[in-house]
Structures are given as structure tokens and as C-alpha cells.
């Protein structure tokens, strides 16, 4: 990716039929939300009033690149969830994304889980998601 602070991706990042994930981040993690469209979609755009997205994604830790969650590990079917039920950085990072695209979202702790540990995510972690937007409602 061409945005400073966004880690490189594995595999062929523009192939939306296969998963891609972020490699370990380099240097200090960014203090602000970062996004980079690897593939720009041509469908509906995620707007402020959209409540639910259908996505495929892989989430990794900026430090070390360890995968903490991936919809791909459960198959190729997208998962749907309301944007008001995810960490603020994920919802903010989806804003403006177009259906059919792939975006990298880097979420600092303040917009993620903060200092709290959540399952495999240690407190204070910067999160990196590679998200494919399949649908918007």
C-alpha cells in the first residue's frame, strides 16, 4: 500500500476471491485511523446512515502480524453485521468504501479496544483489517 503506516499485504492483494492479510507493521504504529483502498469498488458506498455491511475480512495485530480473526477461516460466504456493533475505528474505516472493493483499515487502540484485553487481542493493540465489501444495507 502507498499510505505510510499501513503494512504490506500477503498474497495477491487485488484478488478478491482469496484472502489477504497484513504483514507485521514496521516502526511505531500510527496514532490515527488510516485507510487505503487496495481495490476501489464500483457499487454502493457505505454512508453515514447505512446500518449493516456484508464483508469478508482478516484482522491482524500491527505488532507481529498475528491473525486474531478471519471470516475466511469460516469459508467464502460473507458475514453481515451492524456497524453500530463493531469498534468505532472499524465503522469509521468503512465510511465511503464502495461495494466490490478491498480496503485496509489500521485502527489505533483509542478507536479499538483501548487498554482492555479482548480474547486474543492484547490491551493497547493497534488492529489491521483487510476488508472486502460485498454488500451494504
LINKACOR-V761509 format. One record per residue. N is the residue number from 1. OMEGA is omega in whole degrees, 0 to 359 (* if undefined). NEAR is the number of other ideal C-beta (glycine too) atoms within 8 Angstrom. Layout:
n=[N:N]
omega=[OMEGA:OMEGA]
near=[NEAR:NEAR]
This chain:
n=[1:2:3:4:5:6:7:8:9:10:11:12:13:14:15:16:17:18:19:20:21:22:23:24:25:26:27:28:29:30:31:32:33:34:35:36:37:38:39:40:41:42:43:44:45:46:47:48:49:50:51:52:53:54:55:56:57:58:59:60:61:62:63:64:65:66:67:68:69:70:71:72:73:74:75:76:77:78:79:80:81:82:83:84:85:86:87:88:89:90:91:92:93:94:95:96:97:98:99:100:101:102:103:104:105:106:107:108:109:110:111:112:113:114:115:116:117:118:119:120:121:122:123:124:125:126:127:128:129:130:131:132:133:134:135:136:137]
omega=[184:182:179:180:178:182:174:181:178:174:177:188:181:178:185:176:182:179:171:178:180:170:179:177:180:178:180:176:180:181:181:177:177:173:176:177:178:173:177:179:179:182:181:181:176:181:183:182:179:186:186:175:171:187:162:186:168:178:179:174:179:179:176:176:182:177:176:177:177:176:180:181:179:179:185:179:177:174:180:174:177:180:178:179:177:178:184:181:179:180:179:181:178:185:177:179:181:177:183:182:174:183:171:178:177:188:177:183:183:178:178:181:179:181:182:172:180:182:183:183:179:175:179:184:168:184:176:177:167:189:172:180:183:181:180:173:*]
near=[9:3:9:3:8:11:14:6:13:8:9:6:11:7:8:8:4:7:9:13:13:16:9:9:14:4:4:3:11:10:4:5:12:11:11:10:9:13:10:6:10:6:9:7:9:13:7:4:4:10:7:10:13:11:12:11:13:14:10:13:13:14:8:5:12:7:9:10:8:11:11:10:4:7:4:5:5:10:10:8:8:7:13:6:5:9:10:7:13:12:11:9:14:14:9:6:14:13:12:9:13:14:14:18:14:17:15:13:12:5:10:13:12:8:6:6:7:5:5:5:11:6:9:6:12:14:16:16:13:16:14:11:19:8:10:13:7]
